[in-house]
Amino acid sequence: MKMEVMNGFVVVKDTFKGGVHPKEWKELTESKPLEIMPLPKEIILPLQQHLGNEAVPIVKKKDKVVLGQIVAQPVGYISAPIHSPVNGVVKDIKSVPSPFGFPKKSIIITPEDSETKQFFEPLDPYTITSEQIIERVKEAGIVGMGGASFPTFVKLTPPKDKQIDTLIINACECEPYLTRDYRIILERTDEFLAGVKLIMKALKVEKAIIGIEDNKPKAIEILNKYLLSEPSIKLYVLKTRYPQGAEKMLIYATLRRVVPAGKLPLDVGVVVQNVATSLSVYQAVVEGKPQIEAILTVSGKGVVEPKNLIVKIGTPIQEILNYCSGLKQDASRIIFGGPMMGVPVFDLRTPVIKATSGILVLTEKETRRGESLNCVRCGKCIEVCPINLYPTKLARLSEFGKFEEALKLGIMNCMECGTCQYNCPSDVPIVHFVRIGKNKAKNLKIS
């Protein structure tokens, strides 16, 4: 295990097998402080904002709502409430474009200027119990902001037969362009670290690791300074490589524990949380603030003025892009998230949701793909796959409808990170076919 302690933090020389290092483009926004965007003209709150069951509205058209008020209740265990991010009036409840690629039933609110708010009672972080933290996280509707947007309280309540001994905070932010977590670390260090300690208390663990890539020297410096007096939280500096921030990669890089196929981090005694999620936990507990804002990066060569923003959840993309001085003439594609795993957006009315980490605007030149050629069997996709799959074969099986064979070869283990497609000299749309295969194969039963 190639690790060494340097200046108080742990430097990890080798991390995981495979991966790629695309051009980062973080220089577009890494030096730009977080800005609070003014109130939008309209708020659109999709009832589906996370994995699990969508929430059910408890308001109706023409109802007045208050900042922080619950407007949709969770249904079932894996679900989360939705709170109004503004004072205003419910304009309508109907299906509108969503970040999921198809219309979703949403609460539409017309904002009004008012200082009224309906937050929770602030709690003392020093005397609060584990159970109180989990309940507040649940009430505040916090979902993970590092990828899958899973309701956070669920990850804080592992089954009793799963013994958690370590919390890992994902500060890698390995997707190109995105600098949201980086700016949180620089500007909200105290609150972020207080959130980490609250999560540790909720999980009843004595050890936490913050994993960060070595392309963020300023963040490393400030975290190391703060953590010198926090012996229970260790800083691990990792080699910059995508997808370093994926849970399984991060767990292996820091602890050398392998999460088996089909298993979760809690099966190896670990819970992984994100920087922005940790900040939201602090805000919910100490400030009584529900999750009503998204901190995100707006970047790419296709937007006039890239920024790091704090916006109200439900703000339409069009208003955010207008605030960033609009699009350039050669803007071609808008993506929610980063370029590797982000989701294309085709309607500018699409709103920001709780887990939105970025809005990326790419130009025609950047999105122009070469013609997809036949696989030349060079093996480059196999070399970079971080979980040792056979990407091109999985893609071919899916393309020709052989979903049962694809399932046997482990297609459901693919995390769609895109390293295979990024490295393919033939421009084969591997991830596209794998996604189709996973969708078809998930309903198959293999004896």
Secondary structure, DSSP 8 states (H G I E B T S, - for coil): --EEEETTEEEES---S--B-----GGGTTTS-EEE----S-EEEES--SSS---EE---TT-EE-BT-EEEE--SSS---EE-SSSEEEEEEEEE--TTSS-EEEEEEEE-----B-------TTT--HHHHHHHHHHTT-B-SSSS--BHHHHTS--TT----EEEEE----SSS--HHHHHHHHSHHHHHHHHHHHHHHHT-S-EEEEEETT-HHHHHHHHHHHTT-TTEEEEEE---BTTTSHHHHHHHHH-----TT--GGGGTEEEEEHHHHHHHHHHHHS---S-EEEEEEESTTBSS-EEEEEETT-BHHHHHHHTT-B-TTEEEEEES-TTT-EEE--TT-B--TT--EEEEEEHHHH------------HHHHH-TT---HHHHHHHHHTT-HHHHHHTTGGG-----HHHHT-TT---HHHHHHHHHHHHTT----
